[in-house]
Amino acid sequence: MLKFTKDHEWVRIDGDTATVGITAHAAALLGDLVFVELPEVGKALAKGDNAAVVESVKAASDVYAPLSGTVSEVNEAVVDDPSIVNSDAAAAGWFFKLELKDVAEADSLLDEAAYQQLIA
């Protein structure tokens, strides 16, 4: 299941695990990313918490936890090479994985059609 936030994060939910990244739209608005800071594995996040930071040549932006859970994995590849997010935001450019506290929280997120309307 793929969902989106109004803050331009995408969430791919598989069972009780959510993979989180920023959308291609957000990456394009930010421009070339030069720095990504990810949360620590084991960190508990509540929905809406600051989870990560991205910096581009234009600006720095916070990435928020789209759902509540515990960080189970981070994508070190985007820390080593932030340009991966610009080139493949929806796949190789993922940021972190959460073990979800409550999968039902995802019901409040946008589906792809609603997200496309938001950015139109």
Backbone as CSV, one residue per row, in Angstrom:
resi,resn,N_x,N_y,N_z,CA_x,CA_y,CA_z,C_x,C_y,C_z
1,MET,0.855,-1.178,0.000,0.000,0.000,0.000,0.902,1.244,0.000
2,LEU,0.660,2.159,-0.920,1.438,3.385,-1.016,0.556,4.562,-0.617
3,LYS,1.055,5.362,0.324,0.330,6.532,0.816,1.255,7.739,0.799
4,PHE,0.664,8.927,0.961,1.418,10.174,0.916,0.952,11.112,2.028
5,THR,1.842,12.053,2.396,1.465,13.084,3.365,1.381,14.427,2.645
6,LYS,0.731,15.371,3.281,0.672,16.733,2.736,2.039,17.409,2.803
7,ASP,2.970,16.833,3.581,4.330,17.358,3.690,5.267,16.706,2.675
8,HIS,4.713,15.962,1.725,5.459,15.382,0.596,6.352,14.202,0.962
9,GLU,5.925,13.423,1.968,6.575,12.147,2.226,5.727,11.046,1.595
10,TRP,6.389,10.003,1.130,5.665,8.807,0.690,5.909,7.705,1.717
11,VAL,4.938,6.807,1.805,4.994,5.708,2.773,4.541,4.437,2.069
12,ARG,5.412,3.443,2.024,5.042,2.141,1.462,4.869,1.190,2.632
13,ILE,3.629,0.711,2.824,3.311,-0.125,3.978,3.226,-1.585,3.557
14,ASP,3.977,-2.411,4.274,3.993,-3.844,4.030,3.845,-4.518,5.394
15,GLY,2.632,-4.999,5.687,2.371,-5.572,7.010,2.420,-4.472,8.048
16,ASP,3.308,-4.634,9.050,3.424,-3.600,10.079,4.725,-2.803,9.932
17,THR,5.297,-2.845,8.714,6.510,-2.079,8.421,6.193,-1.020,7.370
18,ALA,6.683,0.192,7.613,6.498,1.283,6.656,7.866,1.781,6.213
19,THR,8.056,1.888,4.906,9.256,2.486,4.336,8.895,3.913,3.983
20,VAL,9.758,4.874,4.357,9.444,6.293,4.228,10.510,6.996,3.395
21,GLY,10.046,7.913,2.541,10.959,8.761,1.782,10.248,10.048,1.419
22,ILE,10.933,10.917,0.688,10.266,12.117,0.190,9.884,11.880,-1.259
23,THR,8.845,12.564,-1.703,8.358,12.363,-3.059,9.301,12.991,-4.088
24,ALA,9.181,12.541,-5.324,9.961,13.120,-6.423,9.628,14.606,-6.565
25,HIS,8.368,14.956,-6.300,7.944,16.364,-6.356,8.736,17.187,-5.338
26,ALA,8.851,16.690,-4.111,9.608,17.392,-3.071,11.074,17.494,-3.451
27,ALA,11.641,16.406,-3.954,13.056,16.409,-4.349,13.303,17.433,-5.459
28,ALA,12.360,17.519,-6.398,12.498,18.485,-7.500,12.419,19.920,-6.980
29,LEU,11.506,20.171,-6.033,11.388,21.512,-5.455,12.645,21.910,-4.680
30,LEU,13.230,20.954,-3.976,14.433,21.235,-3.193,15.654,21.467,-4.072
31,GLY,15.695,20.801,-5.209,16.883,20.877,-6.053,17.882,19.810,-5.632
32,ASP,19.118,19.978,-6.056,20.140,18.964,-5.796,20.425,18.836,-4.302
33,LEU,20.163,17.647,-3.765,20.418,17.414,-2.343,21.920,17.237,-2.106
34,VAL,22.390,17.833,-1.016,23.813,17.752,-0.680,24.045,17.094,0.682
35,PHE,22.964,16.918,1.474,23.117,16.357,2.815,21.800,15.725,3.242
36,VAL,21.890,14.548,3.845,20.727,13.878,4.435,21.126,13.388,5.826
37,GLU,20.308,13.728,6.815,20.504,13.236,8.186,19.305,12.375,8.535
38,LEU,19.561,11.135,8.912,18.492,10.186,9.202,18.404,9.916,10.702
39,PRO,17.240,9.425,11.162,17.099,9.104,12.590,17.919,7.868,12.945
40,GLU,18.159,7.690,14.227,18.893,6.513,14.688,17.973,5.301,14.742
41,VAL,18.520,4.138,14.391,17.777,2.888,14.528,17.418,2.731,16.000
42,GLY,16.169,2.357,16.259,15.690,2.190,17.626,14.950,3.403,18.163
43,LYS,15.026,4.524,17.440,14.336,5.740,17.903,12.825,5.584,17.727
44,ALA,12.084,5.916,18.777,10.621,5.903,18.706,10.153,7.254,18.182
45,LEU,9.285,7.224,17.179,8.747,8.442,16.585,7.229,8.435,16.683
46,ALA,6.670,9.589,16.999,5.217,9.762,16.948,4.894,10.426,15.624
47,LYS,3.703,10.161,15.122,3.262,10.778,13.876,3.451,12.293,13.972
48,GLY,4.140,12.872,12.990,4.372,14.308,12.963,5.699,14.755,13.543
49,ASP,6.407,13.844,14.217,7.722,14.197,14.775,8.721,14.485,13.658
50,ASN,9.682,15.385,13.944,10.806,15.566,13.030,11.590,14.263,13.029
51,ALA,11.798,13.687,11.850,12.469,12.398,11.771,13.823,12.484,11.067
52,ALA,13.935,13.375,10.092,15.156,13.473,9.293,15.289,14.907,8.796
53,VAL,16.461,15.208,8.234,16.716,16.521,7.663,17.344,16.321,6.292
54,VAL,16.898,17.120,5.325,17.535,17.133,4.014,17.982,18.560,3.721
55,GLU,19.151,18.673,3.117,19.648,19.983,2.710,19.981,19.928,1.234
56,SER,19.592,20.992,0.549,19.914,21.116,-0.866,20.710,22.392,-1.054
57,VAL,21.054,22.660,-2.295,21.752,23.911,-2.579,20.826,25.098,-2.316
58,LYS,19.511,24.862,-2.269,18.520,25.930,-2.057,18.094,26.103,-0.599
59,ALA,17.884,25.001,0.120,17.256,25.091,1.440,17.470,23.818,2.251
60,ALA,17.179,23.932,3.535,17.136,22.757,4.416,15.679,22.519,4.783
61,SER,15.291,21.260,4.873,13.909,20.924,5.200,13.874,19.746,6.165
62,ASP,12.873,19.780,7.028,12.639,18.652,7.909,11.793,17.614,7.193
63,VAL,12.016,16.365,7.534,11.188,15.256,7.073,10.492,14.730,8.318
64,TYR,9.187,14.621,8.248,8.385,14.244,9.414,8.003,12.775,9.374
65,ALA,7.817,12.204,10.548,7.331,10.833,10.637,5.866,10.824,10.203
66,PRO,5.542,10.103,9.143,4.158,10.069,8.675,3.247,9.212,9.552
67,LEU,3.857,8.324,10.328,3.132,7.410,11.206,3.965,7.181,12.465
68,SER,3.344,6.679,13.507,4.053,6.388,14.753,4.700,5.015,14.684
69,GLY,5.907,4.931,15.214,6.582,3.643,15.237,8.020,3.787,15.676
70,THR,8.760,2.698,15.550,10.162,2.659,15.931,11.006,2.444,14.684
71,VAL,12.054,3.266,14.552,12.937,3.153,13.385,13.649,1.804,13.435
72,SER,13.459,0.996,12.394,14.056,-0.337,12.361,15.240,-0.430,11.404
73,GLU,15.325,0.537,10.478,16.401,0.495,9.486,16.523,1.880,8.866
74,VAL,17.741,2.256,8.478,17.952,3.503,7.749,18.736,3.193,6.476
75,ASN,18.577,4.066,5.490,19.231,3.874,4.197,20.528,4.692,4.174
76,GLU,21.618,4.061,4.584,22.910,4.749,4.639,23.362,5.223,3.258
77,ALA,22.869,4.593,2.205,23.274,4.979,0.847,22.930,6.438,0.551
78,VAL,21.777,6.925,1.065,21.402,8.322,0.789,22.198,9.301,1.652
79,VAL,22.746,8.816,2.769,23.640,9.649,3.579,24.962,9.815,2.825
80,ASP,25.457,8.708,2.278,26.723,8.725,1.536,26.600,9.459,0.205
81,ASP,25.424,9.357,-0.447,25.214,9.972,-1.754,23.778,10.518,-1.849
82,PRO,23.545,11.743,-1.324,22.198,12.317,-1.319,21.568,12.454,-2.703
83,SER,22.371,12.468,-3.760,21.816,12.611,-5.114,20.923,11.434,-5.500
84,ILE,21.048,10.307,-4.793,20.159,9.155,-5.056,18.703,9.577,-4.889
85,VAL,18.440,10.454,-3.911,17.065,10.916,-3.665,16.554,11.687,-4.884
86,ASN,17.410,12.514,-5.479,16.997,13.265,-6.666,16.746,12.349,-7.859
87,SER,17.558,11.312,-8.011,17.438,10.457,-9.191,16.411,9.340,-9.036
88,ASP,16.115,8.913,-7.803,15.205,7.785,-7.601,14.499,7.888,-6.249
89,ALA,13.760,8.993,-6.057,13.126,9.279,-4.767,12.185,8.168,-4.304
90,ALA,11.476,7.544,-5.227,10.425,6.597,-4.853,10.916,5.164,-4.622
91,ALA,12.187,4.904,-4.865,12.684,3.535,-4.687,14.016,3.544,-3.935
92,ALA,15.135,3.666,-4.635,16.454,3.605,-4.003,16.683,4.752,-3.019
93,GLY,15.910,5.840,-3.153,16.086,7.013,-2.307,15.291,7.005,-1.015
94,TRP,14.810,5.831,-0.584,14.063,5.769,0.685,14.962,6.200,1.836
95,PHE,14.342,6.673,2.935,15.087,7.213,4.074,15.182,6.236,5.243
96,PHE,14.024,5.767,5.724,14.034,4.890,6.893,12.809,3.999,6.888
97,LYS,12.891,2.938,7.704,11.770,2.024,7.883,11.308,2.106,9.331
98,LEU,9.992,2.034,9.491,9.368,2.074,10.814,8.633,0.770,11.080
99,GLU,8.800,0.247,12.297,7.912,-0.814,12.772,6.730,-0.063,13.370
100,LEU,5.580,-0.186,12.735,4.430,0.644,13.077,3.808,0.277,14.417
101,LYS,3.404,1.317,15.116,2.702,1.164,16.384,1.239,0.815,16.116
102,ASP,0.648,1.469,15.077,-0.761,1.266,14.746,-0.959,1.465,13.246
103,VAL,-1.070,0.366,12.509,-1.212,0.420,11.052,-2.432,1.255,10.642
104,ALA,-3.459,1.291,11.477,-4.684,2.037,11.151,-4.429,3.536,11.001
105,GLU,-3.328,4.054,11.571,-2.981,5.464,11.395,-2.849,5.827,9.915
106,ALA,-2.487,4.851,9.094,-2.294,5.093,7.660,-3.588,5.517,6.970
107,ASP,-4.728,5.231,7.582,-6.012,5.611,6.985,-6.138,7.120,6.821
108,SER,-5.367,7.892,7.612,-5.458,9.347,7.541,-4.564,9.948,6.453
109,LEU,-3.751,9.111,5.810,-2.843,9.601,4.770,-3.544,9.660,3.414
110,LEU,-2.900,10.366,2.479,-3.463,10.534,1.138,-3.145,9.338,0.253
111,ASP,-4.086,8.991,-0.626,-3.755,8.013,-1.653,-3.097,8.773,-2.815
112,GLU,-2.651,8.048,-3.831,-1.906,8.697,-4.912,-2.738,9.742,-5.651
113,ALA,-4.002,9.456,-5.891,-4.862,10.412,-6.594,-5.002,11.712,-5.804
114,ALA,-5.202,11.601,-4.499,-5.342,12.795,-3.656,-4.032,13.581,-3.614
115,TYR,-2.900,12.852,-3.589,-1.614,13.553,-3.577,-1.388,14.289,-4.904
116,GLN,-1.734,13.648,-5.991,-1.563,14.296,-7.306,-2.433,15.560,-7.392
117,GLN,-3.613,15.521,-6.807,-4.474,16.714,-6.756,-3.820,17.806,-5.928
118,LEU,-3.198,17.427,-4.826,-2.544,18.377,-3.934,-1.435,19.138,-4.644
119,ILE,-0.656,18.441,-5.466,0.499,19.078,-6.107,0.182,19.679,-7.484
120,ALA,-1.041,19.466,-7.955,-1.412,19.980,-9.285,-1.479,21.503,-9.311
